[in-house]
Amino acid sequence: MPRPLFLRNPGRLPEPVRTELKASGVKPRLTFVFHPIGVERALKVLQADSPNPGAVKELLESERIPELLAGLNAVERLPESEKTGAQITASLRRLLGHDSYRVRRQVVLALIKHPQTSPQEWNTFANSHYFDLRPRALDALALHPLTPREILDGLSTHNDSAVRAQFFLARGVARLNELLQNIDAKQSLDPGATLAQHPKTVLKLLHALSKHENAQVREQAAELVASLSSIFAHRAALVRPGGYPWLLGSQKPLFATPYTRELISALAKVKDIADVLARDHGQNFVGITVVGSTAKGYRRPVGRSPAQSDLDSAVIALNREVVADYKKLAGGLALCLAKYVNPMAPEAVEPLPDDIRPMEQGAKPKLGRDEPSHLSFLFHGLFFGNRRLLEQHQNAVVHRISEADWESIRAHIATYETEMLKASDLFGLSDSEVERLALAGRLLRVPPDLPEMKKIFARRSLIAK
């Protein structure tokens, strides 16, 4: 029985995780903890395999980008009668001109899969700047029986080698299917299958062709079987049975990984380092923010092949000495990305190597206009350090930042939270499953708009008094 993509109540951690945490004494928390408001409708649609058509239509009329993305993601799971209805179709055409790139991209993805999309439109998408969606548009073009000859000729001689390669791949699968039909009509399969989407189907076709009466066909099929079997074996080796993939779309994504013990061990080392830095540097050290695969739930232990995970982190501190000590203490953590963030001078955000610029004594705190997104390290990931100091700096940022710069920070965090492609390899998830989980995570982990953030800190100030 396939495991569920979402659980009704993912808030409670699985028993094995809670047991490991209790034994370790480690209590990892998000850098910015908050209760999302107004996301229930979009979450319900994302989590449904057969979403309510009325709810999807409402989301497509929303002015909030996360709700639009959730509604657009759900379009492909609607019954065809609803998907091709006048209201849904009109919404897709309207949103194709939306200001947000992410919304337009999601519309293109929905239209590629839409039954009423014409080959001419697929050709437009295949030649657009939505590079990650090109393969899907090219598959649709190459396999559709009504694609005009001039479009097929144009793709076969395209000046972009990646476009030509994807086109010939899709056409090759269609040709394999035609040959298989000639062998045994009972084995006929959907010609829409492609190597990227249905690798097992392609292998089955090739195995059948390896018995073809034509010697040249048999030879070529056998070579392809050997080559593709090696590729698929490598991909299969990346998948680790177990884990809790539904947590990827929650506020506790870090515990999704099947490597629970190794995860907690690495976080315990980060906590120990934070304790030492707090002891030695006092209020000049705020904390360590852990981001990347460790925070998002698809960490692989260092030393485990293949595709091991490094530790991505940021040091939130007020001077350079803290960073120097962090580098010494963190030598055994396989650091990959590490940044120094001075919350009093956010323009001084640097990689950890020796070119760090500390804020000059007495300098007036100001927002770094060129790189406001670097302040995102104060609002996402996992935090180890002095939470009271962190909240003071968060409050200061929220009350001095402009709305435009705050939206830049939110956009940076949203991009970070929805980049989860490596999760598909670890858990054996499809691209569409990862996308649904990522959008759910965005709803639950991206901080709200600036007015709501100010209300949150105002409430916290009252509670503290």
Residue pairs with C-beta under 8 A, 6 or more apart in sequence:
3 245
3 246
4 246
5 47
5 49
5 245
5 246
5 433
5 436
5 437
6 46
6 47
6 246
6 249
6 437
6 440
7 246
10 246
10 247
10 249
10 250
10 252
11 250
11 251
11 252
13 21
13 247
13 252
13 255
14 244
14 255
16 260
17 244
17 255
17 260
20 260
20 261
20 264
21 27
21 264
24 264
24 265
24 268
25 268
26 264
26 267
26 268
26 271
28 254
28 267
28 290
28 382
28 384
29 382
29 383
29 387
30 251
30 380
30 381
30 382
30 383
30 445
31 289
31 377
31 378
31 379
31 380
31 381
31 382
31 383
31 390
32 378
32 379
32 380
32 394
32 447
34 447
34 448
34 456
36 443
36 444
36 448
37 448
37 452
38 64
39 66
39 443
39 444
41 55
41 58
41 59
41 67
42 59
42 66
42 67
42 70
42 71
42 443
43 70
43 440
43 443
43 444
44 51
44 55
45 51
45 52
45 55
45 56
45 59
45 70
45 71
45 74
46 70
46 73
46 74
46 249
46 436
46 439
46 440
46 443
47 249
47 436
47 440
48 74
48 77
49 77
50 77
51 74
51 77
51 78
53 78
53 79
53 82
56 71
56 74
56 75
56 78
56 82
56 88
57 71
57 87
57 88
57 91
58 71
59 67
59 68
59 70
59 71
59 74
60 68
60 71
60 72
60 88
60 91
60 92
60 95
61 91
62 68
62 71
65 100
65 102
65 103
66 414
66 439
66 442
66 443
66 446
68 95
68 98
68 100
68 103
68 106
69 102
69 103
69 106
69 439
69 442
70 439
70 443
72 92
72 95
72 103
72 106
72 107
72 109
72 110
73 106
73 435
73 436
73 439
75 83
75 88
75 92
75 110
75 114
76 83
76 110
76 113
76 432
78 88
80 115
82 88
83 114
83 115
84 114
84 115
84 116
89 114
89 116
92 107
92 110
92 111
92 114
95 103
95 104
95 107
96 104
96 107
96 108
96 111
97 104
98 104
98 107
102 414
104 130
105 130
105 133
108 125
108 128
108 130
108 133
108 137
109 133
109 136
111 117
111 121
111 125
112 122
112 125
112 133
112 136
112 137
112 140
113 136
117 140
119 140
119 141
119 144
119 146
119 147
119 148
119 151
120 148
120 151
122 137
122 138
122 140
122 141
122 144
122 147
123 137
123 141
123 151
123 154
123 155
125 133
125 134
125 137
126 134
126 137
126 138
126 141
126 155
126 163
127 163
128 134
134 162
134 163
134 166
135 166
135 196
138 155
138 163
138 166
138 167
138 170
139 166
139 170
139 192
139 194
139 196
139 197
141 147
141 151
141 152
141 155
141 167
141 170
142 152
142 155
142 167
142 170
142 171
142 174
143 170
143 171
143 173
143 174
143 191
143 192
143 194
155 163
155 164
155 167
156 164
156 167
156 168
157 164
158 164
158 167
169 194
169 195
169 196
170 194
173 191
173 193
173 194
173 195
173 202
173 205
174 191
176 202
176 205
176 206
176 209
177 188
177 189
177 191
177 193
177 205
178 191
179 209
179 212
179 217
180 187
180 188
180 189
180 205
180 208
180 209
181 187
181 188
183 208
183 209
183 211
183 212
184 208
187 208
189 201
189 204
189 205
193 201
193 202
194 202
195 202
195 228
199 228
199 232
199 235
202 228
203 225
203 228
203 229
203 232
206 221
206 224
206 225
206 228
207 221
207 225
209 217
209 218
209 221
210 218
210 221
210 222
210 225
211 218
212 218
212 221
234 306
235 425
237 306
238 306
238 307
238 425
238 426
239 425
239 426
239 427
239 428
240 258
240 259
240 300
240 426
240 427
241 258
242 258
243 256
243 257
243 258
243 426
243 427
244 255
244 256
245 256
245 423
245 427
245 429
245 437
246 256
246 437
247 253
247 255
247 256
247 297
248 256
248 296
248 297
248 298
248 420
248 423
248 434
248 437
248 438
248 441
249 436
249 437
249 438
249 439
249 440
249 441
249 444
250 440
250 441
250 444
251 444
251 445
253 295
253 296
253 297
253 441
253 445
254 263
254 294
254 295
254 296
254 297
254 299
254 382
255 263
255 297
256 297
256 298
256 423
256 427
257 263
257 297
257 298
257 299
257 300
257 426
258 426
259 299
259 300
259 301
259 304
262 299
262 301
262 304
263 294
263 299
266 294
266 299
266 301
266 311
266 333
267 290
267 294
267 382
267 384
269 332
269 333
270 288
270 290
270 311
270 313
270 333
270 384
271 384
273 288
273 326
273 329
273 330
273 384
274 285
274 287
274 288
274 384
274 385
276 325
276 329
277 285
277 288
277 317
277 322
277 325
277 326
277 329
277 385
278 285
278 385
278 386
280 325
281 317
281 319
281 321
281 322
281 325
283 318
283 386
283 389
284 317
284 318
284 319
284 321
284 322
285 316
285 317
285 318
285 322
285 385
285 386
286 316
286 317
286 318
286 343
286 385
286 386
286 389
286 390
286 393
287 316
287 383
287 384
287 385
287 386
287 387
287 389
287 390
288 313
288 314
288 315
288 316
288 326
288 383
288 384
288 385
289 313
289 314
289 316
289 341
289 377
289 378
289 380
289 381
289 382
289 383
290 311
290 312
290 313
290 381
290 382
290 383
290 384
291 312
291 313
291 314
291 337
291 377
291 380
291 381
291 382
291 416
292 309
292 310
292 311
292 312
292 336
292 337
293 299
293 300
293 309
293 312
293 422
294 309
294 311
294 312
294 382
295 312
295 380
295 381
295 382
296 417
296 420
296 423
296 441
297 423
298 309
298 420
298 422
298 423
298 426
298 427
299 309
300 307
300 308
300 309
300 426
301 308
301 309
302 308
302 309
302 310
302 334
307 422
307 425
308 334
310 334
310 335
310 336
310 337
311 330
311 333
311 334
311 335
311 336
312 335
312 336
312 337
312 338
313 330
313 335
313 337
313 338
313 339
314 338
314 339
314 340
314 341
314 377
314 381
315 322
315 323
315 326
315 338
315 339
315 340
315 341
315 352
316 341
316 342
316 343
316 377
316 378
316 385
316 390
316 393
317 323
317 326
317 340
317 341
317 342
318 342
318 343
318 344
318 359
319 342
319 358
319 359
320 340
320 356
320 358
323 340
323 352
323 356
326 338
326 352
327 338
327 352
330 338
335 352
337 351
338 351
338 352
339 349
339 350
339 351
339 352
339 374
339 377
340 348
340 349
340 350
340 351
340 352
340 356
341 349
341 374
341 375
341 377
341 378
342 348
342 349
342 358
342 359
343 375
343 378
343 393
343 396
343 397
344 359
344 365
344 393
345 359
345 363
345 365
345 366
345 368
346 366
346 367
346 368
346 371
346 372
346 374
346 375
346 397
347 366
347 367
347 368
347 369
347 370
347 371
348 356
348 357
348 358
348 359
348 368
349 368
349 371
349 374
349 377
350 356
350 357
365 396
365 400
367 375
367 397
367 400
367 401
367 402
367 405
368 374
368 375
369 405
372 401
372 405
372 406
372 408
372 409
373 408
373 409
373 411
373 412
375 397
375 401
375 409
376 409
376 412
376 413
376 416
378 390
378 393
378 394
378 397
379 394
379 409
379 413
379 447
380 413
380 416
380 417
380 445
380 446
380 447
383 390
391 457
391 460
394 457
395 457
395 460
395 461
398 406
398 450
398 453
398 454
398 457
399 454
399 457
401 409
401 450
403 449
403 450
406 449
406 450
406 453
407 449
407 450
409 447
410 446
410 447
410 449
413 445
413 446
413 447
414 442
414 446
417 438
417 441
417 442
417 445
417 446
418 435
418 438
418 439
418 441
418 442
419 438
420 434
420 437
420 438
420 441
421 434
423 429
423 434
423 437
424 430
424 431
424 433
424 434
429 437
447 453
448 456
